[in-house]
Amino acid sequence: MEKIMGRAFLLDENVDTDQILPGFAMSYPPDELKKVALCGSKIPDFAEKVRAGDIIFADDNFGCGSSREQAPLALKSTGLGAIVASSFARIFRKNSINIGLPVLICDEIPKIKKEYKENDCFEIDIENATLYNCRTKSVYNLTKLSDTTYETLEAGGLINKVRNILIKRGEINE
């Protein structure tokens, strides 16, 4: 899996799915979700600022609240590279992995935030479970993903993973 590289966006604890994707956007077509991603958070203009590969850093319980699967989809559709947090709400984490959005746990979020300066660039090596701040040269450890989770992300999500398995078995054609 390729490394993820991008700028950081900092959020706090208990970022819920209403902040990630407000209820009024639930009826939006998938390609419109990115326009309102995080508009209920402390970064309401996130959709205009984010660039491909950028990374969200957050404290505990990211993605809490309702189990709307559109919330991680909205974030992924912006080009977001990954979310690194102290912890995730279980359903949000599962929904993210299933659509191929890397969600990674790091016990060093307070240290990362303390050392952070605007426009810092970070590099994530998912396979080796490391995070690197390009400015400070600091390396942080991430919680290593299970083989199953890693394979799902590497395939680009659960549907792609299952499709690849079925093709390999000869049960469907490419």
N, C-alpha and C positions, 0 to 999 in steps of 0.2 A: 504494500500500500504506500502511495506517495505521501511525503510529508506535507503538512498543512502549514501555510505561512500567511500571516496577516496581522493587522493592527488589532488593538484590544478595545473592547467596550466593557466598562465596569458596571455591574449591577449588585444589589444588596441581597439580603435573604428574603425568602418567601415571595419570589416573583411568581405570581399565579398566572393561570392561563387567560384570565380576563385582561391582564396587563400585556401578555404576549399577543393575544388576538381577541379584541373585544367582541362581545356577543353579537353586535349588529353585523359583523363581518362573516358570521357563520354561513350565510346564504351566498356569499361571494363565490364566483367560479375560482378554481384553484390558481389560475394565472393572475388573479387580482389580489390574492391574499397578501402578497409581498408588500403591497402599498400601505398596509395598515399594521404590519408587524411591529410589535412593541409600542404602538401608539398610546397605549394606556400605562406605559412605564415612565421612568424618569428620563428616558431617551425617546420622546414622542416622535422625533424626526429621524429615527434610526434608519428607516427605509431609504431616506435620501442620502444618508452618510455612509452606509455600509458598502464595502467593496468585496468582491469575490475573495474568499479565503479568510476574511476577518474572523475574530474569535470573541465570544462573550465569556467574561469571567464573572462568577457570581458566588455568593455565599451559600448557606444551607437551603435545601428544599426548593430548588429551582423547578418550576413547572407544576407547583401544587394547584389545587382547585379542581375544576371540572376536568373530565377525561377527554375533552375534545381533541380528536386526532388532527384537526386542522392547525392547531397551535404550532407543533414542530414543523409542519408542512409550510406554514407561513414563513418561519425563520429560514428553513432550507431554501425556499424559493428566492430569497434575497441574495443568495450566493454565500451565505454564512458558512465558514469552514468547519466550525466546531463550537461546542459549549463546554467550558471547563468550570466545574463548581465543586463546592465542598460536599454537596449531596443533591440528589434529584428525587422528585416525587416518582414513585415506582411506575405508574402508568405513563407519565410523560417520557421517562427514560425508555421504556419499552417501545412506545410509539415512535420515538426519534430513531432508535436503532432499526426498527422495521422499515423506515423510509430512507435509511442510509445516512442519517445525520449523526456524526460522532458526538457523543456526550460522555465526557471523561471526568472522573473524580480526582481531585487533588486536595491533599490535606494542607497545602501550603498557600492557600488563597490569601490569608491575611498578609503574609510576607510578600507575595506577588503584588498585592495592592499597595503596600507600603513603599515598595521600590519603584512602582510604576510612574512614568512620566508620559505626558500626552504624546501620542504618535509612536510609542514604543511598538516595535515589531516583534512578534513571537513566532517560534517554529515548534510544531508538534510532531513528534515521531510516535505514532500510535503503536507501531510494532514493538518498539523498545520502551514504551511508556515513559517518555520524557518530554519536557517542555523547556524551551530555551528562549531567554530574552536576548534578542540580538544586540541591544544597547549595552546592557550590564554584563553580558556573558554568563549570567546566572542560569543554572540548570535545576529544574524542579522535577520531582518524581510524580508520576501519575499512577493511579491504581491500574494495574495491568488488566486488560480485558480478557474474558474467557475466550477460548478458541472459537466457540460457537458465535459469540458476539463479534469477534474480529472478522470471522468469515462472512457474517451477514453484512457488516460495514464494507468489507472489501468487494463484495458483490454489488454494492449500491443499494442494499435493502433486502428485505425478506422475499419479496416477489421475485426479484432477480436471482436470489440464491436458490429458491425452489425451482425456477425455470432452468437454471444451469444444471441442477441435479437431474431433472427429468430429461434434459437433452443428453447428458452423459449416459443415462440409463437407456437411451433410445426410445423413450416413451413419448417424446414430442420432437418435432423438427425445429430447427432454428428458424 
